Structures are given as structure tokens and as C-alpha cells.
Amino acid sequence: MDDVRVFGERAAELDTLGIVWDTADYCFATDLTAGRAYYEQHATLTAPQDAVILDVQIGQ
């Protein structure tokens, strides 16, 4: 198949199921949310290597 595109009602239905259209944006948003949650709890973004929050490993 060539370029397959989904429009209108079908796209809306997939959105309600939580389909991920752009994995890079999804990963960025997930990491940003985890970073914010870690900062709220620890008042720093300097996390130890094994730090995990919201099921996301944020330590480096």
C-alpha cells in the first residue's frame, strides 16, 4: 500500500482509543510528565541512576 491516510470519523474513533500518532511526541510528553512529578517530590531534577517515577526511568 502507498501512503495510507485516516480522516474524519475514523481518526476520531482511533483518538478515543488512545492511538499514538507520533511516537516522538508521546515519548517527550511522557518523560516531561515524569520529570515534573519527580521535581514535585524531590525539588530537584538531579536524580540518581536508578530513579523511577510514574513507571519511567529518569535517572541517567
C-alpha positions as CSV (number, residue, x, y, z in Angstrom):
1,M,0.0,0.0,0.0
2,D,1.1,3.5,-0.7
3,D,0.5,6.3,1.8
4,V,-2.4,5.3,3.9
5,R,-4.3,8.2,5.5
6,V,-7.1,8.2,8.0
7,F,-9.6,11.1,8.1
8,G,-12.7,12.3,9.8
9,E,-14.7,9.9,11.9
10,R,-12.2,7.1,11.7
11,A,-9.4,9.3,13.1
12,A,-11.7,10.5,15.8
13,E,-12.6,6.9,16.8
14,L,-8.9,6.0,16.9
15,D,-8.2,9.1,19.1
16,T,-10.8,7.9,21.6
17,L,-8.9,4.6,21.8
18,G,-5.7,6.5,22.7
19,I,-3.8,5.8,19.5
20,V,-0.3,7.3,19.4
21,W,0.1,9.2,16.1
22,D,3.6,10.5,16.8
23,T,5.9,8.3,19.0
24,A,8.5,11.0,19.4
25,D,5.9,13.5,20.8
26,Y,4.4,10.7,23.0
27,C,7.8,9.9,24.5
28,F,8.7,13.5,25.1
29,A,5.3,14.2,26.8
30,T,5.7,11.0,29.0
31,D,9.3,12.0,30.0
32,L,8.3,15.6,30.7
33,T,5.4,14.4,32.9
34,A,7.7,12.1,34.8
35,G,10.3,14.9,35.2
36,R,7.7,17.2,36.6
37,A,6.5,14.6,39.0
38,Y,10.0,13.8,40.2
39,Y,10.7,17.5,40.7
40,E,7.5,18.0,42.7
41,Q,8.5,15.2,45.1
42,H,12.3,16.0,45.4
43,A,12.6,19.7,44.4
44,T,15.5,18.7,42.1
45,L,16.0,17.1,38.7
46,T,19.3,15.6,39.7
47,A,18.1,12.1,40.0
48,P,20.2,9.0,40.9
49,Q,20.8,6.5,38.1
50,D,18.1,4.1,39.4
51,A,15.4,6.8,39.8
52,V,12.0,5.7,38.5
53,I,8.7,7.7,38.8
54,L,5.4,7.0,37.1
55,D,7.0,3.8,35.7
56,V,9.6,5.9,33.8
57,Q,13.3,5.6,34.5
58,I,14.5,9.2,34.7
59,G,18.0,8.6,36.2
60,Q,20.9,8.8,33.9
